[in-house]
Amino acid sequence: MPAAIVMSAAEVCADSPLMRHLQQYQLRGGLVIVRLRAEDLVVPADDTLQLVPDILVFDDTLTARQVPFGAFTARRTLYGPWMTGKLSTFHSTTFQPNTVSTRHLLRCLPNLAPGLYRRVQPELDLLLRDHQVLRRTFGELFSPSLLRVICAAGFVEHDVTVHGHYVSTGTRRLFDGIGGVACSLRGHNPEAWPDELRGLADGCIRSELGLRLRALTGLPRYVPAVSGAGAIEAALRMALTVQFPRTHVIIMRGGYAGKTLVALTGTERQKYRERLGPLYPHRICIDPFAVDACEQLQQAVRDFPVAAIQLELIQGVGGVRAVPAEVLESVATVSETAGVCVIVDEIQTGMHRTGPFVRTSQTPLRPDFLVLGKGTSDMLFPFALTMYSERVHERLQRLGSGLPDRMQELYGYETGYRGVLNTLQRWEQQPVQSQVETAGALYSRYLSQGLQMHPRVSEVRVFGLLIGIELNVRHTLTARLGLKPAQLYLLRMMQHRRFPLLMGYCQYEPQILKFTPPLTVTEAEIKASAEAIADALSTSQPRLLGCGLQSLLRSRR
């Protein structure tokens, strides 16, 4: 018996013998998944009582296909496991911090389904008025673990607003050193952005964008996506298509490629793959930092029908570590001699984050695919790009593959294209690469001065404005008590008196802090944030323990 049956809402509402069979199927443990489109929201409620779906999936017809949107809801028995433990943070890092999709849904809903909107409007209004109700609903329906973090940080009592380089809540203003996971280029909500997009000439947006991207990356073709994971998935699908019957993908230990089913091919850690499937089975994992990494790579290509090698130049989630130059040389050689496709993930390193537009330009690699993430639109719109070579394009053409056209059809949002073009045009007006390199050098100097003799800091790694600080906290008092010292230090940074700031950490190695400020950070902000980081990391263990207990009490209120 299949685990699930996917149907449209029209099929569920139809009066047919199929409904009885589906109800029996549910009684035997099967799941019925129903896709709801905008037009299905106006169906009278009585028509849907013939079958109660286990899972409802909503698509971007609810936002009039103007903005990416996707969501699901499910029976409590199914949804419950996603709200506990590790899976409670299994949310998209594209859509979680980006409100444009949700806000546009609320703007479209009154026109698409006025009856439904009238029924839910009182609840929506209450959420906007009452923080206690908002807090409870957020924890019950979205993420209890994220709610605990918000409470511990003291963000739960007030509305949170963002502007420029800062996040504000109540009377507090914090410097944003996370920036949507390395994707904020010039800060939040630039006021001129809507007018800048409207001012772009109609009719040639996509072709002009293609010419500019080709000049910057050397790759002449691209397809859109709505997240980094989606762009990785596009690259893998096209690579496996043009390389058939080759089947295997080489990935790097410590790599992270997202959480969609195909993108999980390149996500190395098992905790993100548990209880999900079917996942792509033909992957070979190589440790790029092993002494024999190059030999492992060459041996894998000899032993298996390798279609593609997928890698990040700097592993952002895996510790802010650069893949060694000799490994990149070996990848380039294997690609040339064995005809293996190379997929370079520049989601965190591209868009000038480490200095050049793409870091690949400073390596021997000539990738067949290059992936850029949501930094393409300066984090203002959920959009990403998969660049690919003319060789790949010609093979797809010979095969008669419709993959690129299908991706353009699904994800080709006009605002997304305009957002990327706007970003590129703005960068032409200023020497971004030199600015980022100068800012990185300043951070390297100030952090070295503040942390060079620090007993808890093992290493500071600075790549432009992608910065990792590795802590040695395993034997500290807070660690022995079962707490997470690195996260307590992050709380101390948020509480800094002179320059409070937000900072992240590497999910694979949480003892490594990750700092990704906006590319337009000023020298004064660099100096102040470096001092605040050094001050916070100098907090004594007893005081850090008090900070943790205080935050714990806030999260339990």
N, C-alpha and C positions, 0 to 999 in steps of 0.2 A: 504494500500500500504506500503511495507517495506521502511524503511528510506534509506537503501543503499543495493547495490548488489556488492559483491566482486567477481572478476574474475581474471583469469590469462591473461597475455598479448597475449598468443596464441589464446585464445578464442575471444579477442577483434579484433585481426587481421584477424580472419577467415571470409570468404565471405559467410555469412549465413543470413537468415531472422531475426535471433536474433538481428543483429545490428539495424535494423529498430525499433524493439520493444524497445530496450534500449534507442534509441534516443527519442522515444515518452515518455518513462519513465522519462528521464531527463527533458523533457519539462513540465512534471507534477510535478516537484520538487524533484524527486528521485536522489540519488547520485550513481555514478558508481565508484567503487574503483578498481584499477587495480594493481596487483602485478607484478613487473618487476624483472626478474632474469637476470643473466649476459648474457645468450644466447639471450635474447630478445633485447639487445642493438645493435645487428648487423642487426636487421630487417630494410629494407629500409623504410625511413620516409613516403613514399607515402602509404604504407600498413596500416599505423595507422590512416589515415585521415577519415576512415569510422566512427570512434567514438572518441570524445575527452573526456577522463576520467576527473572526478572531482578531484580525488585524485590518485596520483601515490605512491606506496610503494616499497622501495628497500630493498633487504635482503643481507645476507652475502655471497651470490654467487659472489657479486661484489668484495669481498676480498678473493676469492678462498677458502672460509670457513676456512681460517687460522687465522682470527682475527674476533671478533664479530663486526657486523655492521648492522645498520638499520636506515632508514631515510624515510621521506615522503615529498612530495610537493603537492600543491593544487591550485585550482583556487583562485584568489586574494580575492574574496568575502567570501570564506571559511577560508582562511589563515589569513585574516585581524583581526578577533576577537582574534586570538591567539597572535597577536602582540601588543595588547593594555592591559592596566591595569594589574590585577593580573596574568592573564594567560601568560603574556610575559616572565615570569621567570619559566614557566612550562617545564623546561628542565631537563634531567637526570643529577644528580650530579655525576654519574659514567662517562658518556661519555663527559660531558661538559669540565672537566679539563684534560681529557685523550686524547692525540692526536694520539695514535697508530692506532686507527680505520681509521681516516681520512687520515693519512699519508700512510697507507697501501692501502687504496682505490686508491690514486693517483699513487701508485707504480704499482698496478694491472691493472688499467684502460687502459694504452696503449696496453697491450697484449690482454685484453678481448674485447675491442671495439676500435681498432685503428682509425677508421673513426670518431667516436664520439669524441675521445680524440683530434684529429687534429682540430676539429671544436671548441672545448672549450679551447684549449691550449692558444690561445692569451689572452682570458679573465683571465685565471689562472695566466699567466705570469704578466699581468697588476696588479693583486691583490698583487703579491709578490713585485712589484716594487713601487707601488704608495700607500702610506698610506691613502691618501684622498679617493681614490676609495675603498680601503679595508674597511675603516671606514663606508662609505656610504652603501656598500653592506652588511656588517655585520648588520647594523641597519635595513636595509630593509628586509633582508631575514632570519635573525636569531633572534635577540633580541634587540629592541630599548632601553629597560630599562637597560639591561646589558651594552650596549654601553654607556649610560649616566654614569653608575658607573665607567667604564673604563676611560672615559674622565675626570670625577671628580677626579679620583685618579692620573691623569697625565700619564696614561699608553698608550695614543693613538698615540703619536708622534714617538715612537721607537719600534723596535722589543723587545718582552719580552722573556727572556731565564731563565731557571731554572737549578740549579745545587746544589746538596747537600742540605743544609738547607736554601738556599737563592734564591730569585727571583730578576732578574736584568732587568732594562730597561734604556737604555742610560747609563748614568754614575751613576745611582742610584742602590743601592743594599739593598734589604729589607729581613729581617728575616721572614721565612714563619711559622706563627703560626696558619695557617688554615690546611695545609697539606691534601688537597682533602677531607675535612670534616672528620678529625680524622683517616685518612687512610695512611698517610706517616709514615713509620716505621723508615727508615734510610736516608730519604732525597730523593731528586729528581735525576733521571738519573745516578745511580751508573755505572761507566764505565765498571766494570767487569761483569755486569749482563748478557749480551748475552753469554759471554764465560762460565759463571757459568752454564747457562741453557744447553748449548751444551755439557758441560762436564758430565752431568748426564747420567748414564747408561741407554740404551734403554731396553724396554721390561718389566720392573717391576715398572714403575713410579706410576701407579695408585694403585697397591697393597701396595707398600711401603708407599705411602701417607696415605692410609687407616689405616695401622698399627700405624703410628705416630699419626694420628688424634684420633684414639681410645685411645691410651695411654694418650693423652692430655685432652680428653673430656669425656671419658667413653662411647661414642657412636660409634658403630661398622660400621655404614653404612653412605654413603653420596651420594648426587647427585650434579652436578655442575649447576651454573647459571652464567649469565653475569652481574648481578647487585644485590645489596641488595634487591631491590624490587622483582626481579625475584626469589631470594632465599626464601623470605617470601611467595611469591605466591606458590612456590613448597611445602612448609611446610603446608600451608592452604589446598591445593588440596589433599595432601596425608592424612592429618588429617580428612578431611571431608569424604574421601573415606573409610578409615578404621572404622570411627565412624558411618557411615550410619546405621539407619535412623536418628540419631541425626543431628541437623542442625545448632545450634546456636554457635556463637563464642563470648566469653567475651573479650573485649578489655579494655584498660585503658585510662581514660581521660588524655590528654597530650601526648598520644602515637603517634608515626609516623612510618609508615611502607613502605612508598614509594607511587608512583603515577600510577602504573599499575592498571587495573580494579579490579583484585582480591586483590592485596596488599592494595588497598584503604580501604579494610575492617578494617584494623588496624590503618589507619590514621584518627585520631579523628576529626580534625578541618574541618568544613563544607566548608571553602573557597577552599580547595583542591578537593572537591567532586562536586562542583556546575557544572551543565551543562555537566556532564559525566554520562554515564550509558550504559547498566544496571549494577548497582553495587550489590554486594551480600547483601541481605536485612536482614539476620538474625544475627544481632549483638547487643550485650548488652554492654553499656558503663558504667564503674564503676570508680569513682574517688578514686585512691589509697591513696590519702592524706586526705580523709574525715575521720572523727572520727569513723563512722560506716562502713568503707570500708569492713572489714571482714564479717560483717553481710550482707552487700549488696551482696557480693560474694556468700555466702552460700545460701541466699534467691534466687538468680538467678539460681543456680544449682537445687534448689528444684522446681522452677516454670517453667523452660524451659528445652528442650532436648539439653543440652550443649555438644557440641562435643569437643571444645578446648578453652583454655585460652591463649591469646597471650599477651606478655608483654616485655618491656625493663627493665633491672635492674636499669639503670640510664637513664632518659628521656633526650636524647641529644638535640633534637629539642624543647622539652617541658620545658627547663629551667635548664638543668644539675642538676636534682634532683634525688636522689636515692629513689626508691620505699621502703617504710618502711619495716623493718624486719618482723613485725607481719603480714603484707599482704603476704609476701613470704611464711611464715609459713602456712597461711590459704590456699594459692594456693597449696602448697605441700600436705596438708591434704585432700583437695577436690579432687586432682588428684588421691590420693591413695584410698580414700573411695568411690568416685563416678565414677572412671574410665575415668576421663576427660583427654584428651591429653593436655600437656603443651608445648607451643612454646615459647622459649626464644630467643629474638632478641639481639644478641651480636655484631651487625654490628659496633657500635661505642665503645663498651666496650671491645670487644675481641681482640685477637692478642696482648696481653700484654698492651693494652692501659691504663688500670687502675692498672696494676701490674701483676696479674696471667694471664696465657694464656687465660682463660675464667673466668669471674667474678662468673659465676654459681658455680664454684668449692668451693666458700666460702659461699654458701647459702644452705638451706635445700632442694632445688629443685633437682629433678631427671627428667629432661625434656625428653619428647619423641622426640622433635625436638629442635635443636640449630642452629642458623643461623649466619654465618660469612660473612662479606662483602668484599669490594674490597681491604681491608687491607691484605687479604690473599696473594696477589701477590705484596705487598708493593706499591700498587697504580700504578704499572708499566703496568698492563694488566687488562682489564675489566673482572673480575672473582669473583665469590662468591661461597659459599658452603652451602648446607642444610644437616646437620648431623641428623641422626635419629636412633631410637633404634631397637634392634632385635625384640621386640614385634611388632612394626609397620611393619617391614619387613615381619614377619611371616603372619600377617593379609593380607598384600598386596599379598603375595604368594597364600594364600588360596582363595582370591577373583579373582585371575588370572589377577590382575591389571598390565598394561604395563607402568604405569606412570614413574617409575624410569628409565626403558630402554629408553623411549621416551626422557626424559630429558638428559640422557647421549648422545643420538643421536643428539639432537639439540644443546647442549651447551658444549659438551665434547671436548674443544679445547686443543690440546696437549700442547701448550705454557702455557695455564692456569694451567694445572696440574704441569708442570715443575716449573712454577713460585711459586706456593704454596710450593712445596717440597723444592725448593731453600731457601725460607724464613724460613721454619722450620729448615733446616739444619744449616743455619747461626745462628739462635737463640740458637742452641745447643752448639755453640762455646763460648757463653758468658752468664753471669748471668743476663738475661734481666729483670726478675721480680724484683730483688733487685735494679738494676739500675733505673728502672722506679719508684719504691717506694722511693728511695733516691732522685731522681729528683723532685718527687711530694712533698716530705717533704721540699726540698729547696725552691720550688715555694711558698709553704704555708708560710714558714718563711719570705721570702723576700716580698711577697705581703702583708702579715699582717703588716710588719714593715712600708711599704710604704703607706698603705691604711687604717690603723686601725682608724685613726681620720678623715678620709675623709668624708665630709658631703654628698657627692653624692653616696657613696658606701654603700649599705645595707648589703651585705654579699658576702664573697668569698668562693666558694665551690671547693675543690680540691680532685679529685679522681685519684691519679697517675698523668698522663698527659692528663686528661680530666678535664678542669678547667672552672668554670663559675663565672663571676663577675656580681652580680646584682646591677643595678644602681637605684637610686632614683632621677629621672629627670622630674617627671610629672609637677612640678610647676616652672621649670626654665624659664629663659627669652626665650631661643631658643624654648622650647616646647610651650610657650604661643604664639609665633609667627608662630606656625604651622610647625616648622621644626622638625627634628628627632635628638635629642641631642646625643643619643647613637651612631648613625652613624657618627655624626660630630666628636665625640671622636675617632672613628676608623680612620677617616681621619687625625686627629692630630697625631695618632700613626705612620701612614705612613710618616708623615712629620718630625718625630723626628730627631734632628740633629745628635746625637751620635749613635743611634741604631734604625733606622726606622724599623717598623715591620707590618706584616699583621695579622689581627685578625678578627674573625667572630662574629656572633650573633645568638641567637636562633630565628628561624623563627616564632614560636608561641608567643614568648615574646621578642621582639627586644630590650627591655631595659636590657636584660641579655646578656652580652658579653661571647663568647665562645672561648677558647684558647686551641689549640691541636697541640703543637709543635712535631717535630719528636722524636721518642723514643731515638735517639742517641744524643739528645741535650746535650751540654757540660755545666759544672758549670759556666763558664764565660758567656755563652749565657743566662743561666737562670738568673744570676744576672743582666746582661745588659737589658734583655727584661723586667724583673720585674720593674726595674728603669724607663724604657721608658713608661711602662703602667701607673705607678704612676704619672710620669711627665705629660703625656697626659691628664689623668683624673683630674689633678690640673689646667687645662687651665681655665681661667676666662670666664664667659659667653659672654662678649663683644668680646673677642678675638676668642672664638668659633664661634660666629656669623660671624665675619670677615672671618674665615676659610670656613664657609658654603657658604658665598656669593662668595668668590673666586672660590670655586669648582663649584658653579652653573654657573659662567661665563665660566669656562673651558668647562663644559658639553654642553654649548649652542653655542660654536664656530663652 
